[in-house]
């Protein structure tokens, strides 16, 4: 399975600032996804990162708040913009599709103060 | 999009007993159903999966069953051990969008 490197692993940020999370995969993959996992909760899909085009966002998530880049088939970034304490969560990069299982990076634990 | 429901939210069993977790899904186009185990502070890890052309799959103490007509699938863990204690998530994926949607999770505690 693909090796997924995600950074930073954790960060503490001030309200109103932005944080960019990076995700690097050791092989080319078609599908990359960003999930959010709030404390004690399930995994919620934020968006599908599409290579060469705009990300596809799930209901309740918008590009202005969570801009995503996917410049090539091995790399993606998720930015959490204008953060508030409600954005405190674990953000997970993942790769997979209907022909292969979803695998996750180690996650980024974000705390907004 | 897909809606995946999972029950129960918490489950406690005695060591050696069986544990069953059930999920339902809404999108009839979903055709791939993985199960994940997440230990505290760690990323979710795949433990077993099943495709829609199969009704049951087994891997040692873990088995998964799928009823496509009723749109539900279940995880069965036999001879539970304390190290099985974790949160388990079901998921559903279709080959139209390739997105994975997760159930709400089941916190399993195996009592020694």
Interface residues (C-beta under 8 A of the other chain):
Chain A: X31 X33 X41 X42 X43 X44 X45 X48 X58 X59 X92 X94 X96 X97 X98 X99 X101 X102 X103 X104 X105 X106 X107
Chain B: X1 X31 X32 X34 X43 X44 X46 X49 X89 X91 X93 X94 X95 X97 X98 X99 X100 X101 X102 X103 X104 X105
